[in-house]
């Protein structure tokens, strides 16, 4: 079946060429000394200039929405003529997928078409923004940017990480102001007031909202083990993700050298890393006191049973392990051997570090001592080990284990330790002659760190006067509505990111965002109620030919861009048409390959992650361009590939869904196949079939109800099913 393929301008821009040159230079290690420092002074970078609210262009259009005034001014400047408005059915389907990621039901289509009031569309927008599915839709957008993953190799915070996702969804549904949304994920406190004084003159910390603990999953997610080793990624990933997500700057290359193009020094990077260096993980048990006590008793009983087996097992292997251990200790250098033989409490901190480093060398595993055992002792060992494994549940995780969540906190000891710049970003190669003081790029003078390092940084970051903060945020919102941001590189507002297509509109939106108290829902409403958003995606070729030549990539939005749905809305649409999509908000992630989880939850709850040993992200998500969360994803790619077509043509999910759709069409049309064809199109693509489509559908069915399953399959394989226009 044919697939829609969008033609793109293949000419390499100067920006793209510059990026490639920079990448090659870094890869081959030829960064010339004169290029190792930012070529653009801070004062020259447009994104760092103060946001000045521009005046509205006068007399450009009749629309009362300020957005249209700025867009129409660009039409006039570039000689463009916009296409007409989209029809009501097209607009309804567009805004539904945009705001909640779901198609409108036939009843919702009818209600909108029958509402002739001037504010009919506005009422739909308000209802969608007020519904709980809005948070599910935009939570997925934000979590792509924030690199959410259910697993990442040995991610310690994996148990309970979905509670961070639930916090994000709830915060968006509650229209938590964006500054608080960001601050909570950096500090666990949404308030900018960190301390308070009592009537007796005692100053104490302001008690944060209890649920804001889950926001710290943003930081906890960065602590991973590679090959069982703590690679100390938490602080580094915190810097990289915070900078790209909230500052719109790619600072990663400053790990090794001063940024080649932007005003970010290597010292700036490690000053920012020092903000997060004191962080350690802390496990929180998510259970009632009664549950904790019951679980503790069950654990004590289990440990007693295991101890009864472990004791004779240890006594059996002790002489064999001691012999091998003594042999290995004897081979150590004399100074190391003296440290290892010294009682642990008598070792200095430095000596303990040496002893810990040699622990893997001295550890005696079963594969080493088993060959030295007698045949009788080996058999006895295997019997005891089998009994122990049975007590442990065969190595499986305890199903009765209490739910947990991993948060972060500042370690008092680490707060007293110094931070250093690193050689090649290697945590094990600190440059002791280059101490890093807590700070960040563009840090103003006289920052007060008394309330905490991250607190001071978040206060600066989220301040209304910070030119990056609001600009980056509204550009993301614009991108999610129109398919591309006013600044085309949403994670890079630096020199190589180029300039916005409409700088005045971007600054007006940023100023308006601040004026509206950082309300994301108000900005969504402002954007989707503009005439620019309501434009049709298609135009008569003869009348649009000139516009196509002048602006082939639709930079100035003379028509609405045709966009393919992301993976999650495609998944949701399939089971919404089948009538069995589970719209429950909240809960842990599910794997569609797990037969025990055959509930059709929204795609936003589908598990995703990264592992070197296999696929941690389901094949459906990978086929439809979903990133695994290992890196921030500011904008998903949109490919057209064979695996996508194979899924919609030949997957178990499609087989199941088409069976249910056929049954639904037959039941709701009461056997009237003409009505079944009409309903099928409304379920699949949000409109009634044309006369030609209705005739073809009737011809295909041949009056046979059993052919409805094949008809449903055809509908799910229409190009229009996967695209929004």
N, C-alpha and C positions, 0 to 999 in steps of 0.2 A: 504494500500500500504506500502511496506517495506520502511524503512527509514535507511539511513546510520548512523551507530553508531560507533564512534571512541573508540577503546579500550584504556584505560589509565592505567598506572601502579598505582595500588592501594596501594602499600607499603608506609606507612607513613615515611617520611624522618625525620631526626633529627630536621631539621628546623621546620617542621610542628608540631612535638611533643612539641618543645620548645614554639612555639606560643600558643599551646593549654594550656600548663601549665601556661604560663604568663596570658592568658585570664582568666583562672579559678581563679588564685590568685587575680587578680584585682576584679573579680566579687564577690568573697567571702570576700574581704577586708583583705587578709592575706599577704600583701606585707611586707616581713620581713625588718627590718631597713637596714640590710646590702645589700638588693637588691633594695632599694628605690633610690639608686644612680647608675648612669650609670656604668655598669661593664666593658665597653670597653673604654679605654682612647682615646681621640681624635686622638692621634698620631698613634693608632693601626687600626683605621677604614679605610679599603682600599679605600672607596669612597672619603675620605678627603685627600688622598695623591695626590701630584701634577701630572698632566697628562704629562707623558713623552712619546713622540712619538717613538714607537718601530721601529726597523729596519724590513724591509720586509723579511720574510723567503725566503732564496735563493734556487732556483732549485726545487721548489715544484710543479710547474705547468707551462703550456705554456700560460695561460691567462695573458693578460696585465692589467687586473683589479686587484689592490692590495688586494681587499677583498678575491679573490680566493686563493691568496698565503697563507693567514692566515688560511682559512678554510681547504685547502689541507694539510697544516702542521698538523692539527688535525686529518685528515684521517690517515696520516702516523703514528702518535703517538698512535692511538687507533686501528689500524689494520682494517680500514674501506675502502670499495670500493664504490664510488658513483655510482648511477644509471646513465643511459644515459640522454641526453637532451630531453626535452619535444618537441613534434611536433609543427609545426608552428601554427596550429589552437588552440591548447591548450594554448600555450604561449600567443597568441594574446588575447584570452578571459581572461586569468589570469591578464595580465597587464592592460587591459581595466577596469576590476572591481577594480583592485588595485589602479589605479591612478585617475579614474573619477567615479567609482561606477556604470558604465553602461556597457551593453553588446555591442560588435561591431555589426554594422549592416551588412547584407549580402554584401552590396557594399564595406564596409570597409574590410570585410573578403576577398573578391575577390581581392581587390587592394593589400593587403599584400601578398597573396599567389602568385600573378603574379609578384611581385617585387623580382627579383633575385639578386639585388644589395647587396653587403656585409653589407651595413649600413641600410638595409630595416627596421630592428627592431629598430635601433637607431632613425630613422626618425619618427616612430610611437610614441616612447617614448617622443621625443621632441614636437611632435604635441599635445599629451595628456597633457603634463605639461604646454604648452602654452595656452590651452583652458580654458574657464571660468568655466567649470564643475569640474576642478581639485579642485578649492577652495571650492566648495560645498561638495565634498567628504571628503577632509581633514579638512574642517571646522567642520564637524560632529565629526571627531575623536577628535579634540582639545576641542570642546565644551563638550564632555563627560568628559574629564579630568578636565575641568574648572567648572563643575556642572551647565551648562546652563539649565534654566527652564523657561517656559512661565508663570508659576504660581507656587507658593509655599505658601499654606495657604493665608495669606494676605501680599503678597509681594508688597511693595509700588512701586517698579520700574517696575512692570509688564507692564503697558502701555508703549509701545515703546521699550521693552527689546529686541525685534527682531532686532533693529538697532545695538546692540552689535554683534549679530550673523552675520549681514551683514558686519560689520567692519572686523570681523575675516575672512570671506570668501574673501573679497576684499584684505586684507593684504596678504593672502596666494597666491592669484592670481598674486599680484604684486611682489611676492617673497620678501616681507619685511624681512630684516635680523632678525633672531630669537631674537637677543638681543633687537632690537627695538620693535619687536612684544610683548615681555614680558614687557619692560619698559613702553610702552604706556598704557598697561592695569593696571599697578601699579600707574602711575603718570599722565596719560593723555598727556605725552610728549614722543616722541620716541627718541629725541636727548639727548645725555649725556651732552651737553652744556646747562646749565640752565640759565645763565645770559650773558649779553653782555654790552660792554661799548661804549658809543657814542663818537663822535669826540670832544664833549664838556666835556667829563669826567663823564657823568652820567651813572650809571649802572642800567640796567633794565632787567626784565625777558625776555627770548627769547619767542617770540610768537609761541605757538604750532600750529600744523596743526589743522584746524577747525574740521576735521572729527575724529581726535583722541579723541575727547570728548566721542564718542560712545564706545571707548575701555574701558572706566571706568564703563561700565555696569558690568564688571567683579566684581567690588567692590560693586556697588549699588545693585546688585542682592542679596547680603547677608542681606539686611535690611528687616526683616519680622516682622509681628505682630502675636502673638499667643493668641487666644481668645481676640483679640482687644487690647492686651497689647504689648508695645515695650519691647521685651526680650533682646535687645542690642546684637544681634547676629553678626552685621556687622563686628566688629573688630575681633571677634573670628573666624568666617568663613573665613575672609581674611587671618588670620594666617594659619589656617589648610589647606586651598586650595593652598595658595602660597607655603607652605612648601612641600606638596605632589607633586604639579604640576611642580614646577620649581627647587626644591632642592632635590626631591626624598627622603624626610624624613617624617616619621609619627611622628609628635610632639604632637599629641592630648593628650596622656597620661600624658604629662608634665603639663597639666592644674591643676592636683591635686597633683602630686609628681614628683620628679626627675625621668627622664626616667630610666627604669630598665636595659636597655641594651645599649643604645646609649648615647653619651656625650652631652645630652641636659638636663639642669636643669629646674626646675620650674621657676626660676628667668629668664632664657633665654626665656621661652615661653611668660611671661608677659612683658618682655622687647620688644619682637616682637609685642605683642598686642598694646603696647604704641605707636608704629609707626602709627597705624590705629585708635587709640582712638579719635583723633580730628575730624574724618570724619563725615560729615552730608550730607544728601541728598539735592540736589537742582534740582528743576523742570525747564526744558527748553522747551519753546513752539516752536514747529517746524512748523512755518507758516510765510508767508510774512507779512509785515506791513499792507497791505490792508486787508488781511484775519483777522488779529488780531483786526483791528478797526471794521470791520463788525461784528465779533463775539462779541466784547465788547458791541456794540450797541444792538445787539440781546439779550445779557445777561441782560443789563440794563432794556430793555423793559420787559423782563420776570420777573425780580426781582420786578419791579413796579407793575406788575399784581399780583404777589404773595403777595407783601406787603399789597395790598388792602384787601386781604383775611386774612393775618396773624395778622393784627392789631386787628380786632374784635375777632379773635380766642384767642389771648393772653389776651385781656381784659376779655373774658369770663372765662378763667381758672385761672386767676391771684389770685383771692381770695381763691380758693380751694387749689392751690399750696402753697400759703403763709401760710395757716393754718397748712398744713402738714409739711412744712419746719420749721416753728417756733417750732412745737412739737419735731422735730428731733434735732434741735439745743439745745433745753432745756435739752435733755438727754445726751448731750456731757459732758465730764469732764470740769471743770471750766476753766482750762488753754487753752484748745482747743476752747471752746466756745468764750473766749475773742479774740482769734486770728481770728476766723471765722467772728465775728461781727465787727472786725476792718476793715476800708476801705482798699482795696487792695493796694493802693499806699503808705499806711503807714506801711505795713508789711515789715519785713526784709526778706532776701532771705530764711533763715531757716523757718521763719513763713509761707512764701508763700508755701514752700514745704509741711508743715503740712496741710495747707488749701487744697492744691491740693490732698493730700493723702485722705482727708475726703470727697472730692467732690462726689465720687461714692455713699457714704453713704447718703449724703444730697440731691442728685438728685431725683427729683420727676417725675417719668415716668407716662404716661397715665394710665397704669394698676393700679396705686395707687390712682390717684385723680378721675378717672371716677366713681368708686363706691360711692364716697362721693357727687356726683353732683345730682341735682334734675332731674327728668325725662325730663322736658322741656329743661333744659340746656344741658343735655346729647344729646338729639336729635339735638339741634342746633349745638353742637360741632361736631357731626358726619357729618352733612350737610356741615359745613365749612371745615372740614378735607377732605371730598370727593372732594370739589372744589379745595383745595390746591393740592391734589394728582394729579388731572387732569392737573393742571398747571405744575406740576413737571414731567409730562409724565408717571404717574403711577409708579414712582420709577425707571424707566429705565434710563440708562445712556444717556445723550444727544447725539443724533446721529450727531449733528453739532458741537460737542466739537472739539477743536483744537487738533491736534496730539501733543503728548508730549514725552519727554525723561527725565529720571531721572539720573543725574550724581552725582558725589560726589565732595566735596571740604572741605578743612580744615576750621573749625570754629575758629575764633580768640580767642573766650572765652575758648573753649575747649583746645586750644593750651597752655593756661596759667594754666589749671587745672592739678593736679597731677593724675598719674595712680598708681594703686595698684595691688598687687597680689590678687587673689580671692580664697575664700574657696570653694572647690568643683566646681570651674568654675562658681559659681553663681554671676552674676553681682551685686546682691543686698547684697552680703556679702564680701565687700572689707576688706583686712587685712591692716588696717591703719598703722600698724607698719612695713609694708613691701612695701615701695614705689618702683615702677617700672620705671626705666629710659629707654627712647627709645634705642633700640638696637636689636641684634639678635644673635643666636648661632654662634660661631666662628668669632665674630666681631673683626676685627683688631684694634690695638691701634690707637688713634688719629683720629677717624672718624670726619669729618666736617659736621655738620648738618645745616650749615647756609642756604643752598639752600632748605632745607626741610627734614623732617624725611624720607618720602617714597623715595625721590630723592636720599638721601645718601644710603639707603638700596638697591635700584635698581642699583645704580652705582656699589656697591660691588657684588651684585648678578650676574649681566650680564658681569662682567669683564672677559676677556679671560683667566685670570689666576685662576679663580674660578674653582676648580676641579669638583664640583658637576654640574655646569650649563650645560656644553657641554655634559658630560657623560649621564646625565638624558635625555637630548633632543634626542641625537642620538640613545639611547636605545629605546625610544618611536618610532622613525621612523623605526628602525629595526623591532620592534614588529609589526607594522602595515603592513609591507611587508611580514613577515614570520610567523605571528601568535603568536609568543612568542619572548620576548626580549632576548638579550644576558644575561641580568640580569632579571630573571624570575618575580621579583616583582617590576614593574616599578615605583611604588610610595614609595618603601621602599628600599633604598640603605644602610640601617642600618645593624646592626649585624645579626638580624634574617632574613634578606633578602638573606643571603648566598652570595656566590661569583659568578661572571659572568662565563658563560660556556667557553668564550674565552676572557680573560682579555686583551690580547694584541690587539685583533681586536677591542674591545670596545675603548681602549685608542687611537688606530690609528684613528678610526672614529672620536673620540672627537677632536683630534688634527687637523684632516683634516677639520672638521666643522669650527673650529676657523680660519684656514688658508684660507678657502673659504669665509670668511666674514659672517659666520652664514647663508649662503644661503641654505634654506631647499630644494629648487628645485634641486640644484646641488647634494645634498646628495641623494635625491630620484633617480636621474638619475644614480648616481654612483652605487647604490644598485641594481636597476632593470636591469642594463646592465651587471651585474656580471654573470659568468657561474653558480655560486651557485644558483642564483635566477631562472635560466633557466632550472634547473634539472627537470626531470619528477617526478611525485608524486607516480608512480607505477613502480615496477620492477618484473622481473620473480622471482617467489617464490624460485626456486631452487638456483638462483645465489645470491639472497638477504637474504637467510636464516641466514647466518653467521652475516651479518650486523644487522639483526633484533635482534639477540641474544646479540650482543655486545652493541647495542645502540637502545633499543626498543622504546624510546621516541623521537628519532631523534634529540637528543641534539646537535649533531655535523653536522647536515644538510647533510646527505648523500643522502637524497631525499627531494623533496618539500613536505611540509605538506598539506594534504587534509584539506580544511577549508570550513565550511559552511558560506554562505553569511550572512551578518547582515540583520536586518529587512529592512533598507532603500533600499539597492540594490535589495532585493527580490521584494519589492513594485515597484521599478523603472522598473525592468525587466518585470514584468507582463504587465505594461501599455506601455512599449517600444515595446513589442511583439504585443500588440493591436494597436500600431501606434498612440496613442493619449497621450503620456507623455508630459506634459508641462515642458519645460526646461528653463523657465524664471528664471533668477537669481535675488534674492531680493524679498522683500515683507514680510508681516506679516505671522504668522503661520496659518495653516488650520487644521480643525478637520474633518476627513473623515466621521464622523457621521452626520455632518451638511449638510443637503440636499441642502442648498443654496450655498454651496461651492463645488459642484460636478465638480471640475476641478482636473485633475490628475497631481498635482504638484509632484516634487521629494519628497521622503520620508524624506529628511533632513529638510523640512519645516513643517513637521507634528508637531502639538502642543504636548508638554509634560510638566508634572508638578506633583505636590504632593498636596493632600488635604485629611484631615481626614474624611471629610463628603462624599467622593465619589471618583470616578476614574477620575483624571485629565489627565491621559495618555491614549490614545486610546487603545482598547483591542488588536488591531493588533500589536502595538509596545510591549505591555506587553507580548503577546504570544511569540514573537521572541526575548525575553531577553533584551529589552531596559530598562535601568534604568530611573527613573523619575527625575533625576537631584537634588535630595535632598542631595546626597553626591557625591564626585568625583568618576568617574568610569574609572579606568585606563585600564581595560580589561574586555570586556563583557563576560558573561558566554555563553556557547553554549549547550543548552539543546535540547533534542528531546522529544516532548510532544504531547499529543492528540490535544490540541487547535491549534497547528501549522498545523497538518494534516487536521483538520476540516476547517481551513481557506482556504487552497488550494483546498479542495474538495467541500466546501459547503457554501461559503460566497457570498454576493451580488457582491463584487468586482470581484470575479472569474467568476461569472455568466455573468456579463457585459463584462469582458475582453475576455472570450472565444467566446462570440457572435461576438465581433469585430475581433478577430483573425481569426475566420472561414470566415468571410466576406473578410478579407484581403487575406487569402490564396486562396480563390476562384477567387478574382479579379486579383491578381498578377500572378497566374498560368494560368489564362484564361481558367479555367475549367479543366485543365490537372491535374488529381488527383495524378499522379506520381510526377509531379513537385510540387504539393501542399505539399506532404509528405516531400520532400527534403527541401522546404522553411520552413516548420514548425520546423524541427530540427535545421535549421540554425538560426531561430529566437529565439528558446527556449534555445538551448545548444551550439550554436556557431560552429556547425559542420554538415557535411552531415550524413545522416543515413547510417549504415552498410547495406549490402545486406539483411541480415536477418531482420533488423529493417524496411527497405523499404518494404519488402515482407509482414511483419506483418501489417504495416500501410495500405498497399493496401488491404489486406484481411479484415481489420476492416472496411474500408470505403465502401467496396462492390459496388464500382462504384456510390455511392450515395453522392452527394454534401451536403445534409442535415446532414450527419454524420461528417462533418468537425468540428462542434462544440464539439462533443464528443472527436474527435481526439485532438483538442486543449486542452481540459481538461486533457487528458492523458499526453500531453507534459508538462503541468505546474505541474503535479504531479510526474514527474520523479525525482528520487533522484538527478540526475545530474543537474537539473534545479537550485537547491538550493546550490550546492557545486561547489567550484573552485578547480581544481586539477592542 
